[in-house]
């Protein structure tokens, strides 16, 4: 009976930690332990478990925590006005109608990206993008954006852990990321999926930190490299508007 009480208490404390983030601010271990009245060592153990399960993310640059993307998965069936996936949907639909292709919104979750929203193309032949899917970070336009515009320390850590076949491949990828940061967008043609092409650009939050990646994708017979480059300024403009929408909603 005592073990059961301890287990329930651990759950209560873990939930208390998650509720600390209702303000939307990143929090340090000291701030979290102070808010819920726990010793730092206890709070750290709980945060470690929550991080392993994807419910919180620790920012290596600031050593602060924020909510993880498992929260998105739990709330996938909800339609709350404050949910960015819902808030940005009209702008995504506008972009879809303008370019005629599938539009997706991705966030980075550790070493993966997760699609939290998608608006399908109305064309008969289209690229279907299911919401909630997890994809690797080492291939694809959105992946390259999420890595290229990550904090330098995080970016280097990701690059170091990707499964390179040679030093030349790694060097080429690193050069690509530099070009993406300069251009403000990334393209991909059949990198992850045969017959598919995409252009992607970053969305920055009110503090100037990378929030996610906005992507337009479709079949290669409609999206040549030249077409992707022509679409890029339009996608960048939409991403800028989305960042401002997030700021107003904060």
C-alpha positions as CSV (number, residue, x, y, z in Angstrom):
1,X,0.0,0.0,0.0
2,X,2.9,2.4,0.9
3,X,4.5,1.8,-2.5
4,X,1.3,2.6,-4.2
5,X,1.0,5.9,-2.3
6,X,4.6,6.8,-3.3
7,X,3.9,6.1,-6.9
8,X,0.8,8.2,-6.9
9,X,2.7,11.0,-5.2
10,X,5.4,10.9,-7.9
11,X,2.7,11.2,-10.6
12,X,1.2,14.2,-8.7
13,X,4.6,15.9,-8.6
14,X,5.2,15.2,-12.2
15,X,1.9,16.8,-13.1
16,X,2.7,19.8,-10.8
17,X,5.9,20.3,-12.8
18,X,4.0,20.3,-16.1
19,X,1.5,22.8,-14.7
20,X,4.4,25.2,-13.9
21,X,4.6,25.9,-17.7
22,X,1.2,27.5,-18.0
23,X,2.8,30.9,-18.1
24,X,4.5,29.9,-21.4
25,X,7.9,30.8,-20.0
26,X,11.0,28.6,-20.0
27,X,12.0,27.7,-16.5
28,X,15.2,26.7,-14.7
29,X,15.5,23.8,-12.3
30,X,15.6,26.3,-9.4
31,X,12.5,28.0,-10.5
32,X,10.6,24.7,-11.0
33,X,11.6,23.3,-7.6
34,X,10.7,26.6,-5.9
35,X,7.3,26.7,-7.6
36,X,6.2,23.3,-6.4
37,X,8.2,23.1,-3.1
38,X,10.5,20.2,-4.0
39,X,14.2,19.6,-3.4
40,X,16.2,20.2,-6.5
41,X,17.4,16.6,-6.6
42,X,13.8,15.3,-6.6
43,X,12.7,17.8,-9.2
44,X,15.7,16.9,-11.4
45,X,14.8,13.2,-11.3
46,X,11.2,13.9,-12.3
47,X,12.3,16.3,-15.0
48,X,14.7,13.7,-16.4
49,X,11.9,11.2,-16.7
50,X,9.6,13.7,-18.3
51,X,12.4,14.7,-20.7
52,X,13.0,11.0,-21.6
53,X,9.3,10.6,-22.4
54,X,9.2,13.8,-24.5
55,X,6.9,15.9,-22.2
56,X,9.6,18.5,-21.5
57,X,12.7,19.7,-23.4
58,X,15.8,21.1,-21.8
59,X,17.5,23.9,-23.7
60,X,21.2,23.2,-23.6
61,X,22.2,26.8,-24.2
62,X,20.2,28.2,-21.2
63,X,19.8,25.1,-19.1
64,X,16.0,25.9,-18.9
65,X,13.1,23.6,-19.5
66,X,10.0,24.0,-21.7
67,X,7.1,21.8,-22.7
68,X,7.9,19.0,-25.1
69,X,6.0,17.9,-28.1
70,X,4.3,14.8,-26.6
71,X,1.9,17.5,-25.4
72,X,1.0,18.1,-29.1
73,X,0.2,14.5,-29.5
74,X,-2.0,14.4,-26.4
75,X,-3.9,17.4,-27.6
76,X,-4.1,16.4,-31.3
77,X,-7.9,16.0,-31.0
78,X,-8.5,19.4,-29.4
79,X,-9.3,22.6,-31.2
80,X,-8.3,25.3,-28.8
81,X,-8.0,28.9,-30.0
82,X,-4.6,29.3,-28.3
83,X,-3.2,26.2,-30.0
84,X,-0.6,27.4,-32.6
85,X,-1.6,24.5,-34.8
86,X,-5.1,26.0,-34.9
87,X,-4.0,29.6,-34.8
88,X,-1.8,29.3,-37.9
89,X,-4.2,27.2,-39.9
90,X,-5.9,30.0,-41.8
91,X,-2.5,31.3,-42.9
92,X,-1.5,27.8,-44.0
93,X,-4.8,27.5,-46.0
94,X,-4.1,30.9,-47.6
95,X,-0.6,29.7,-48.6
96,X,-2.1,26.4,-50.0
97,X,-4.6,28.3,-52.1
98,X,-1.9,30.6,-53.4
99,X,0.6,28.0,-54.4
100,X,-1.7,25.0,-54.9
101,X,0.5,22.6,-52.9
102,X,0.4,20.8,-49.5
103,X,1.5,23.0,-46.6
104,X,3.0,21.6,-43.4
105,X,4.1,22.9,-40.0
106,X,6.9,21.1,-38.3
107,X,8.5,21.4,-34.8
108,X,11.7,19.8,-33.7
109,X,11.5,17.2,-30.9
110,X,15.0,16.1,-30.0
111,X,16.5,14.3,-33.0
112,X,13.2,14.2,-34.9
113,X,10.7,16.6,-36.4
114,X,7.0,16.2,-35.9
115,X,4.3,17.5,-38.2
116,X,1.8,19.3,-36.0
117,X,-0.4,20.7,-38.7
118,X,-1.0,20.2,-42.5
119,X,-3.2,21.5,-45.2
120,X,-3.5,19.2,-48.2
121,X,-3.3,20.3,-51.8
122,X,-6.6,20.3,-53.7
123,X,-5.0,18.9,-56.8
124,X,-5.8,15.4,-57.9
125,X,-2.1,14.3,-57.7
126,X,-0.8,15.6,-54.4
127,X,1.5,14.8,-51.5
128,X,-0.5,13.7,-48.4
129,X,1.0,14.8,-45.2
130,X,-0.5,13.1,-42.1
131,X,-0.4,15.1,-38.8
132,X,1.5,13.6,-35.9
133,X,4.1,11.8,-38.1
134,X,7.7,11.8,-36.8
135,X,10.5,12.1,-39.3
136,X,14.3,12.1,-39.1
137,X,16.2,15.4,-38.9
138,X,19.0,14.5,-41.3
139,X,17.0,14.7,-44.6
140,X,14.4,16.9,-46.1
141,X,13.9,20.6,-46.5
142,X,12.1,21.1,-43.1
143,X,14.8,19.1,-41.3
144,X,17.5,21.2,-42.8
145,X,15.8,24.3,-41.7
146,X,15.2,23.1,-38.1
147,X,18.9,22.2,-37.9
148,X,20.3,25.2,-39.7
149,X,18.5,27.7,-37.5
150,X,18.9,25.9,-34.2
151,X,21.2,27.4,-31.6
152,X,24.9,26.8,-32.6
153,X,25.5,24.3,-29.8
154,X,22.4,22.3,-30.5
155,X,23.1,22.4,-34.3
156,X,26.6,21.0,-33.8
157,X,25.4,18.3,-31.4
158,X,22.9,17.1,-34.0
159,X,25.5,17.2,-36.8
160,X,27.9,15.2,-34.7
161,X,25.2,12.5,-34.1
162,X,23.9,12.0,-37.6
163,X,24.9,8.7,-39.3
164,X,27.4,10.0,-41.9
165,X,28.9,7.6,-44.4
166,X,32.0,9.8,-44.9
167,X,33.6,13.0,-43.7
168,X,32.9,14.5,-47.1
169,X,29.2,13.9,-46.8
170,X,29.2,15.6,-43.4
171,X,31.2,18.6,-44.7
172,X,28.8,19.0,-47.7
173,X,25.9,19.0,-45.3
174,X,27.5,21.6,-43.0
175,X,28.1,23.8,-46.1
176,X,24.4,23.3,-47.1
177,X,23.3,24.6,-43.6
178,X,25.4,27.7,-44.0
179,X,23.8,28.4,-47.4
180,X,20.4,27.9,-45.9
181,X,21.0,30.4,-43.1
182,X,22.1,32.9,-45.7
183,X,19.2,32.3,-48.1
184,X,16.6,32.0,-45.4
185,X,15.1,28.8,-46.8
186,X,15.9,25.2,-47.8
187,X,14.9,23.0,-50.7
188,X,14.8,19.2,-51.2
189,X,14.1,17.0,-54.2
190,X,13.5,13.3,-53.5
191,X,15.8,13.4,-50.4
192,X,13.5,11.4,-48.1
193,X,10.6,10.4,-50.4
194,X,10.8,9.4,-54.0
195,X,8.9,11.7,-56.3
196,X,8.5,14.5,-53.7
197,X,10.0,17.9,-53.5
198,X,9.7,20.7,-50.9
199,X,10.7,24.2,-49.9
200,X,10.9,25.2,-46.2
201,X,11.6,28.3,-44.2
202,X,11.9,29.0,-40.4
203,X,9.3,30.6,-38.2
204,X,10.7,32.6,-35.3
205,X,8.8,33.4,-32.1
206,X,8.6,36.8,-30.4
207,X,12.0,36.4,-28.8
208,X,13.7,35.7,-32.1
209,X,14.1,32.0,-31.3
210,X,13.3,29.3,-33.8
211,X,9.7,28.1,-33.3
212,X,9.3,25.7,-36.2
213,X,9.5,25.2,-40.0
214,X,6.9,26.0,-42.6
215,X,7.0,23.7,-45.6
216,X,5.3,23.6,-49.1
217,X,5.6,20.2,-50.7
218,X,4.3,18.3,-53.8
219,X,5.3,16.0,-56.7
220,X,8.6,16.7,-58.5
221,X,6.8,17.1,-61.8
222,X,5.3,20.3,-60.5
223,X,8.0,21.4,-58.1
224,X,11.3,21.7,-60.0
225,X,14.2,23.4,-58.3
226,X,13.5,26.6,-60.2
227,X,9.8,26.5,-59.1
228,X,10.9,25.9,-55.5
229,X,13.1,28.9,-55.6
230,X,10.3,31.0,-57.0
231,X,8.0,29.9,-54.2
232,X,10.6,30.6,-51.5
233,X,9.9,34.4,-51.1
234,X,6.1,33.7,-50.8
235,X,6.7,31.0,-48.1
236,X,9.1,33.3,-46.2
237,X,6.5,36.1,-46.2
238,X,3.9,33.7,-44.8
239,X,6.3,32.4,-42.1
240,X,7.0,36.0,-41.1
241,X,3.2,36.7,-40.7
242,X,2.9,33.5,-38.7
243,X,5.7,34.6,-36.3
244,X,3.8,37.9,-35.8
245,X,0.6,36.0,-35.1
246,X,2.3,33.9,-32.5
247,X,3.6,37.2,-30.9
248,X,0.1,38.7,-30.8
249,X,-1.3,35.6,-29.3
250,X,1.4,35.4,-26.5
